[in-house]
Amino acid sequence: MTWYFLRLEIVRALRDPRYLALAVATPIGFYLLFATLFGGAPVRPGELRGTVEIMVAMAAYGAIWAVLSTTGPRIAQEREIGWLEQLRAMPVRAWQVLAAKLVAGGAMALPAICSVCLVAALAKGVRLGPGQWAGLVVAMWLGTAAFAALGVAIGYAVNADASYVVCYGLYMVTSAVGGLWVPPGMLPESFRSVSGWLPSNRLADLGWQIAGGHPALWPAIGVLAAWTAGLAVVAVLIYRRPRLRRSRPPGGTAHLNGQNEEARAGEARAGRAGARTAVRADG
């Protein structure tokens, strides 16, 4: 049941035209535009070529939206139509539903990352070693876990209309401040002081370090791991909150006591009525 549910989540996301347009086609278009305009600039020894740096930035840009769009708005919509309530009646546990949402959201990052890398190799002649290609794709894919947890938290916290706005707003802000639109070194000083602590910047930094051939990955891994753990805790707390509210009837314990007293009184009345009926029958 869990694997079937996971496959269902992935197929649904892949069939969504908004996912294909915004998470796959848009980063490819931006890459071709930016790489054509700025990718041919000369670089100093030890620096990445513009076509490579922009490739990694646009791969992160697409991966972030792929994960956020397939978790936050979708979960909020399913809450409103009652689909998540129906799942509780099926032979699938709550943690399995939550895990499937996280895994499916993370899986949607792969097409976004791979498509940008493929276009960069074919259209702009980007060349990396096989180990670098594999390491870049896998590291950036795993790095999107923080955004999957963020999307789940948003999906369970707000309604469907608000979730899309919140996800898109955070997507734009973290992309801009994280240095995905312009190189981090060209950001204003106030942005640079914040950029290195954002998961968007560290997601791209994983790819930049691997593509540069001298990876110093631990700072990026540490920041991403901290964001993932923190957002996962928030997602679980938000997920459990409505369940606790639904499980507590109106009026709390006093209401329960009143219901119990009414039930006992009803049973007593039924017993007396049954006794009178039995006496009449005997008479």
N, C-alpha and C positions, 0 to 999 in steps of 0.2 A: 504493500500500500504506500509506503514512504517513497519508494523509487517511482511508482506511478505518479504520485502527487508532484514529485520533483520534475519529472519529465513534462507533466502538464504545465507547470509554471514556466519552464524554459520555452516550450512550444508556443505558449500564449504570448510571451514577450517577443519572440522572433517574428510572429505574425503581426505585430503592432507596427503600422506604418510610421508612427511618430518616433518609435525607437530607431527604425532604419534611417529615417531622415535626419534626426538630430544627433544620434550617437554614432552613426557610421558615415553617412554622406556628408554632413556638415564639417566634421574634422578633416575629412579628405579634401573637401573644397578649400578650407582655410589653409591646409598644408600646401596645396598646389599654389595658392595665391601668395602666401608669405614666403615660401621657398623660392618662388620665381622673383619676387621683389628683393628679398634680403639674403637669400641663400648663397649667392655668389660672392659675397664680400670676403676679402682676404682675412685670414686668421693668423694669430701668432702661434708659434710652436707650443704644443701642449693643449691648445684650445680645440674645441669641437668645431667642425665645419657647420656653417649655418643650416645646411639641409638636414644634418643629423640632429642638431639641437632643436630645430623646429619640429622635426619628426617626433621626437620624444615628447615635446610639449603638447602637440596635437593628439598624440596617442593617449596621454593622461587626460587631456580635455575631453575626448570622446568617452574614455572609460569611466570617468566620474559621472557624467550624465547617464551613461548606460546603466550604472548601478542605482543611482538615485531615482531615475524615472521608472525602473521596474520594481522598486520596493515601496517608496513613500506613497505616491498617488494610487498605485494599485491596491495596496493594503487598505488605505482609507476608503476607497470605493467599495471594496469587498466588505468592510465593516458596515457601511451604510446599507447595502442591499441584503445583508444578512447571511452572506456566504460563509463567513468565518463561524457564525453560530451553527450553521448546518454541519460544518466540519467536526464540531464537537460531538455530533451524533454518529460519526463514522469511526471505524476502527483505526484511528490515527491520533496519537497523543499531541498535546499542546506543544511540547518542546519539539516534536517532529515537524509540525507546521511552521514554527518559528525558524527551525534549522533549514527547512526547504526554502523558505523565503530568502534567507541569507545566502545559501548556496546558489540558488537560481539568479539572484541579483549579481553575485560575483561572477557567475558564468557568463553573464551578458557583457562583461567587460572584455572578454577575449576577442569577439569579432571586431570590436572597436579598435583594440590595440593592433591586432594582426592586419586589419585592412589598411591602416595608415602606414604600417611598416612595409607592407607589400607594395603600395603605391610609391612610397619613397624609393624602394629598391628598383622598381621598374621605370618610373618616370624621371627620377632625379639621380639615379645611379649611386644610391647609398650602398656602401659595401662594408659589412662587418663580418667577423669570423662566425662560424656556426655556433660556437659556444657563447659568443656575445649575443647573437640573435636569440638563442634559447634562453639565456639568462635574463635578457632585457624583458622578453615577453612574460616569462614566469614571475619574475620579481615584481613587475608592475601589476600583473594580474593579482598576485597575493596582496599587494599593497592596497588594493581597492576594498579590502575587508572593512576598513574604517568607515567608508562611505556606505557600505551595505548596512552596517549597524546604525548609522545615522538615518538612512532611509526608513528602516524598520521603526525606529523611534518616532520619526515624524508621522509615519503612516498610522501608528496607534495613538498619537497625541492629538491630531487635528482632523477635521473633516476632509472630504475629497477635494472640494474647491480650494481650501486653504493649503492643502498639502502640496499641490502643484506649484502654487505661488511661493511657498516657503522653500521647496526644493530648488526651484529655478533661481530664486534670489540668492540662496547660499552657494549655488553652483557658480553664478556670475561673480559674486564677491570673492570666493576662494580662488577662482581661476585668475581674476585680475590681480589680487594682492599676492597670490602665490607665484606669480611670474610665468604664467602659461601663455599670456598674450604678448608680453615683451620680456626680454631676458631679465632675470632678477637683478643683475648689476645695473640696469637702467631704471629701476624703480626709484621713486623718491625715498629719502632716508627714512621717513616715518614708516613706509611700507616695508623696507628692507629689514627693519628691526622686528617686524611681525612675521614676515614671509617665511623665515626658516622654521617657525613653530607650527605652520599650517600643514595639514596632511596633503593638500594639493601640491605644494612645493616639494615636499619630501617624496611624494609619489614620482614626480618628474625627476627628482634628484637621483633616485634609484637608476632610472634609465640613463641619465647623463653620465653617471659614474661608470656604469657597465660599458656604455658605448665608448667612453674615453680610454678604456683599457687599464685604468688604474683605480679600481673601485675602492672607495672608502665608504662602505655601506652602513656601518654601525650607527652613525648619527641619524641617518634616515630611517633605519629599521627601528631604532629606539623611539623616535617621535611617532611613527606610524603605529607601533605596538601600544604606546600609551593612549593614543586616540582610539584605537580599536577596543581596548579593554574598557576605557571609560564610557564610550558610547554604547558598548554592549551591555554594560550594567544599567545605563539609562534606559535602553530599549526594553530590557527585562522588567524593570520597575514600572515603566509605562504600560507594558503589556499586561502586567498582573493587576494594575490598579482598577480597570473596569471590571475584571473578573471578581475582585473583592467586593466591589460595589453591587454587582449583580447578585452575588451570593448572599448579601445581607438584605433581608426583607425590610420594607418601609416600617419605621417605628422601632427598629432594633430589637433588643432583648425583651423590652416591655411588650412589643407587638407579638413576639413569639409566645410569651407567657399568656397573653390574652387569648391567642389562638388555641393554646393547649387547654385553658379553662373552658372555652366554648366547646371544644371537642369532647371534654369529659362530661360537661353538662348535657350535650346532645346524646352521648352514650347512655347517661342515666335516664333521660326521658324515654329513649328507645327501649331501655330495659323495663321501665314501669309500664309502658304501653304494651309491651309483649306479655308482661305478667297479667295485666288485666284481660288481654285477649285469651290467654290460657285459662283463666278462671271462668270466663264466660263459656268457653268451650266445654269445660268440665261440668259446669252447671247445666 
